Amino acid sequence: MNIYNSNWLGGNLNVISSADNTLVGRQGLVIDETKNTIKMSENGQEIVLGKASIKFTIDDSNIVIDGALVGQRPENRTHRKYRMA
């Protein structure tokens, strides 16, 4: 199973790039995921990020995930086939 189809809850998210420069470099524990957002805990604070506006990695993966491509409900995302660039 590849990183796109994995369950991200409990994983460590690291924002690699974003149109909003204040989000770049933020990292924390994924605590919830919806169709359009990812909620993470960073230093005890809950932060909600829009998937479409970020590119990120999960755990120690070197694969950068484009949030705009994973705009599905988590239960649908885990069964979908993604093209790898």
ABEGO torsion letter per residue (X at the ends): XBAAABBABGBBBBBABBABAAABGBBBBBABBBAABBBBBBGGBBBBBBAAABBBBBEABABBBBAAAABBBAAAAAABBBBBX
